[in-house]
Every structure is written in structure tokens, then in C-alpha cells.
């Protein structure tokens, strides 16, 4: 609450910016880990390592909304958001650099150690998703 007596909420959400960039898909990154994983997983289907059904069950939807899509419920006077009295004070997009790439550039360390850290960060979210879809 500020001194005017109003409450404010800050929401940080992955969004599509005006240049078409979003988390993992920026001009700073040569390769998207999510797109690369999808290509590898499709190859597993082609090679008979997993079934098409397993591929389907181990994928997830990632839809980054545009700024206009985020604004929509605040701009529509008939939306439940507006009926509850909520209003949009400001909205902005920022590209957050990849922490792994930044560390790699800064430290210029061992490529194998960098790869281990990077892969470990991907495995934190991908392992459960991939394992849950396997049908063995």
C-alpha cells in the first residue's frame, strides 16, 4: 500500500515483446534450448526410440502473450477484471539476458563445466515432463 491508500501488485510474466522476443527466444541467443529439445525429441520418434504418442505426452505448450493481450482485460469495461475495480497502471517489457551465457562470457571457463551447469538447469524442468510421458 502506498501513502494514497491504494494497493498495488507487480506481476512479472514472460511476454512477447515488440521485436518478437520472449524467454529463450531472443536476438542474443543463437539457439533456443526448447526448440533444440523439440528437434531432438522428434528425431527420437523418427529413429523409433520413442513413439509418436510419447512425443505428444512429453511436449508442453508455451504461449507468450503480447502486451496487447495482457492489456485486454483492463481495457474491456465488461471484463471481470474491470468489474472488480482493477486497473493497469503501467506495463513494460524487458529482455533478461541468459544468466548461463553471461557467466560463460564473463568467466571464460571450461566448456565442459559450462555445459554441465547449463544442462543441469534445463533438466530441472525437463526431466519430470519427459519421464511422465514415457510409456515403457
C-alpha positions, 0 to 999 in steps of 0.5 A, spaced: 500 500 500 502 506 498 501 513 502 494 514 497 491 508 500 491 504 494 494 497 493 498 495 488 501 488 485 507 487 480 506 481 476 512 479 472 510 474 466 514 472 460 511 476 454 512 477 447 515 483 446 515 488 440 521 485 436 518 478 437 522 476 443 520 472 449 524 467 454 529 463 450 527 466 444 531 472 443 536 476 438 542 474 443 541 467 443 543 463 437 539 457 439 533 456 443 534 450 448 526 448 447 526 448 440 533 444 440 529 439 445 523 439 440 528 437 434 531 432 438 525 429 441 522 428 434 528 425 431 527 420 437 520 418 434 523 418 427 529 413 429 523 409 433 526 410 440 520 413 442 513 413 439 509 418 436 504 418 442 510 419 447 512 425 443 505 428 444 505 426 452 512 429 453 511 436 449 508 442 453 505 448 450 508 455 451 504 461 449 507 468 450 502 473 450 503 480 447 502 486 451 496 487 447 493 481 450 495 482 457 492 489 456 485 486 454 482 485 460 483 492 463 481 495 457 474 491 456 469 495 461 465 488 461 471 484 463 471 481 470 477 484 471 474 491 470 468 489 474 472 488 480 475 495 480 482 493 477 486 497 473 493 497 469 497 502 471 503 501 467 506 495 463 513 494 460 517 489 457 524 487 458 529 482 455 533 478 461 539 476 458 541 468 459 544 468 466 548 461 463 551 465 457 553 471 461 557 467 466 560 463 460 562 470 457 564 473 463 568 467 466 571 464 460 571 457 463 571 450 461 566 448 456 565 442 459 563 445 466 559 450 462 555 445 459 554 441 465 551 447 469 547 449 463 544 442 462 543 441 469 538 447 469 534 445 463 533 438 466 530 441 472 524 442 468 525 437 463 526 431 466 519 430 470 515 432 463 519 427 459 519 421 464 511 422 465 510 421 458 514 415 457 510 409 456 515 403 457 
